[in-house]
């Protein structure tokens, strides 16, 4: 909260998904978003307090998938490279704090 205006400003984090072709979903609070990704994509997510970020990556073919998560302060929360089989999915949960 801004002490002068008493306004709560949202924070923006970034999720980078690297895959040749996959579907990516994330959930923050009760807000879910889905993306069809070809090659790489940076995805912004917003929050105003501590959150649990849930991610799901689905792939139709065998491939390596990288998931990188940064909070609003530029801190790397995760940098994970996974090898997924065709038809597989990977679920991750991350705790993001505003401090």
Buried (B, 14 or more C-beta within 10 A) or exposed (E): EEEEEEEEEEBEBBBBBBBEEBBBBBBBEEEEEEEEBEEEBEBEBEBEEEBEBBBBBBBEEEBEBBBBBBBBEEEEBBEEEBEBEEEBEBEBEBEBEEE
